[in-house]
Structures are given as structure tokens and as C-alpha cells.
Amino acid sequence: MPCLNISTNVSLDGLDTSAILSETTSGVAKLIGKPEAYVMIVLKGSVPMAFGGTEQPAAYGELVSIGGLNPDVNKKLSAAIASILETKLSIPKSRFFLKFYDTKGSFFGWNGSTF
């Protein structure tokens, strides 16, 4: 189950977060090669954050996936997510940092299934 956590100092009040979540879910699923039904996106706004010494719009993300990640995919994911954040939240691509974790299948779902 890929899980993308994004934190930003931009306020999400009044924004269509459903569109952001939907577009991000679709992009992550496509690039990692997993069904959308297994992709989780967490988006947190108004997080106190400084990047490069300023509090201008910025974002930090962590993507955890069981397989599907490699340097080429990571580069495409970074570009796709940065593009969504720039279009939807006006966060410049240069003010977004994404960390990747490719992990082993050792997580248990709510129904007891192992991922």
C-alpha cells in the first residue's frame, strides 16, 4: 500500500482538496504500478514550515511503498507531485522536497491482511 504524506505551510481552507487528493492518487498509482484502491494520500495544510530560510509556500512529502520504487520512478513521481502542488497550491517546484521509502511487506491492514 503506497502512502504519500504531504505537509505544506499553505492553508487548504477554501481549496478543492478532493481534486488534489484524486489527481495525486491517480498519478502515484500509475507511476508505481499499483491499483488506486491501495494508494493513500495524506495532505496537511497550515503546517509551520521554513525552507531555505523563508516561510514562502513550501511542501515536504514522504512516500512509502512496498516495491514499485526505483530512481527512474522516483524522478517521475517527484516531477508529477511537484507539478500538482504548483498548479493546485502555487508551491514552486523548487520549494518541494520528497523522501522515498521502499519497504518490505510487513504491514498489516485493518482486516489482518499483510501488505
N, C-alpha and C positions, 0 to 999 in steps of 0.2 A: 504494500500500500504506500504509494508516494505521498508524502506530506510536505507541503510548502507553507512555511510560516513567514509572513512578511510583516515587518513593523515599519511605520513611517511617522514622521513628525507632522505630516499633512492631516488636517481634520477631514474626516469622512462624512461629517454632517451635511446633509442635503445632496450627497452624491449617490449615484446608482451603483451601490456596491454589488448588487446581483449581477450586473453586466461585467464588472471586473472579475468576480468570482467565476462566472461562467466561461469567460474568454480565457482566463488563466487555467482553469480546469481542462478545457479542451486542448490548449497548447501543450501543457505538461503531459497529458495522456498521449497525445500524438507523438511528441518527440521522444518520450521514454518507451513507448510501445506497450502501454498498459491501458486497460479499459477505464473510461471516465468514472465508472462506478467505484473504482478503487482509489481515486485521487481525492485527497483532502487539501483544501486551501484555507489557511487562517490569515485574516487580514486585520491588523490592529492599527488604528489611526491615533493621532494626537499623542504619540509617544515622545517624551523629551529626548532629543537626539541632536548631536552635533557631528558634522562630517567635514573634515578639512578645516576645523576651527570655526565653522559658521553653523548657524541654525537654519540656513536656507533649506528648502524642500529636499529631503533625502529619504532613502529607504535601505533597510537591511533585511536580507532573507536567508533562510536555511531550508534546503531541500534534502529530505531523507528519502531514500528509495532502496528497495531490495532488488538490486540489479537494474539494468537499463541505463546506467550512467557510465560515461567514458569521456575523455577530453573533448571529442568532437560533439557529442550530445550536450555536454555541459556548456560549451560555447554557444550552441544554438539555443539552449534554454535561457542562458543569460541574455542573449540578444532579444529573444521573444518576450521575456518577462519585463526587461527594461523598456521595450517598446510600448507594452501595455501601460506600465507605470507613467511613462512620459505622456502618452495620449490621454489617459484617464485621470491622472493625478498631477500632471505638469511637473513631474520629477525628472530632471535632466538625467540622461543615461549615465553621465559621468558621476552622478551622486547616488548610485545604487551599487550595493555590494551583495553578492550572493555566494553562500558557502554550501558545498555539496557533501553529502554523506551517503556513500554506497555501503549498505549494511547487509548483514546475513539475516536469513529468515528466522527470527527468534521472537517475533511479536505475537501476541495472542489477541484476537478480535473479541468483540463483545459476546460472540456466540461460541467462543472457545476455539475457533479455528486458528491455525498457525499461518502466519504470513512469511 
